[in-house]
Amino acid sequence: MINDHLTAAKDIQNEIKSAEAAIDDALASLGRLVGKMVAARRAFDIELNVGAKAFDRIGEATALICQTRAKVLGVHAVLSDVRETAPGFRELGFGALQPSEAKLDAQPTTLRAVS
């Protein structure tokens, strides 16, 4: 029974790592996409306003991915609480938030216009 719990806990731990890697990959991919779009705009000498909505959409997508990243970070804290009560979870570290990381929950995760 304990072995089943430990296996389930390890599976969850692996899936969290996989989800975090996918989020990082998505952020990196969007960054590369923006770089290629800027390079293409310059190469073809296209005005800044042409395609501006595409950049806006990428910015929005990036913000959503960053919000998702923050939510997944919050999963660590919740699972850390579960770890204290569930057999099998106690043996694994789910990366409980450090005090400096806990402040992330209090910070806004939306973009603001700055002039």
N, C-alpha and C positions, 0 to 999 in steps of 0.2 A: 504494500500500500504506500509506504513512504517512498519507495522507488518510483512508483507511478506519479506521485506528487512532485518528486524531484525532476522527473522527466518532463512533466507539464511545465514546471517553472523554467527549466532550461529552454524549452520550446518558446515560451513567451519571451525570455531574454533574447534569444536569437532573432525573433521576429521584430522586437524593438530595434535591435541593431540594424536589421535589414531595412526597416522603415526609415530610420535615421539616415542610412546611406542613400536611399532613394530620394529623400528630401534634399540632401547635399548635392546629389547628382543633378536634380532638377534645377537647383539654384545655379550650379556651375554651367549647365547647359544654357540657361537663359542669359547668363553673362556672356558666354561665347556668341550667342545669337545677336545680342546687342552690339558686340564688337564687330561682327561681320556686317551687320546692317549699317553701322557708322562707316566702316571701310568702303562699302559699296556706294553709299551716298556720296562720299568724297571722291571716289574713283569716277563716278558718273557726273560729278558736279551738280548734284540735285539740290534744290533749295531746301532749307530746314523744314519748312511747313509741309512739304510733300512727304507723306508717310508718317507724319507726326502722330496720327492716331494709333499706328502700329506700335510706336514707342510707348505711348500712353498705356496701351493694353499690356505690353510686356511689363511695364512698371506696376500695373495693377496685379498682374499674375505673380510677380516677384513678391509684392507685399502679402498676397494671400499665402504664398509658400512660406514666407517668414512667420506668418501667424500660425500656420500649421506646425512649423518647427517648434514654436513656443508651446503649442498645445501638447505635442509629443513629449516635450521636456517635462511638462506637468504630469505626464503618465508615470514618470519615475517616482515622483513624490507619493502618488496614490499607491503604486505597487510597493513602495517602501513601507507604507502603513499595513498593507496586506501581509507583507513579509513577517510582520510581528505576530500575526495571528494564525497563519496557515502553515501547517507542516510541509516541509519540502521547499517552501519559499525562504525559510530562515537561512538555509545553506547558501543562498545566492545573494549577491549584491546587485540590486537593481539600480544602482547609481543614485542613491538618495541625494537630493539637492543640497549643495553646500550653501551656507548663509549668503554668499555673494550671488549665487544663482537664484536663490529664492526671491530676490528683489525683482527678477524678470516678470513675475506674475503681476506685480504692482504697476509696471510700466505699460503705457498705451502701446498697442500693436498696430495702430493705423497710421497712415501717412497724413501729414498736414502740409498745407500750402505754405510756403515761406517766400517772402518777397525780399 
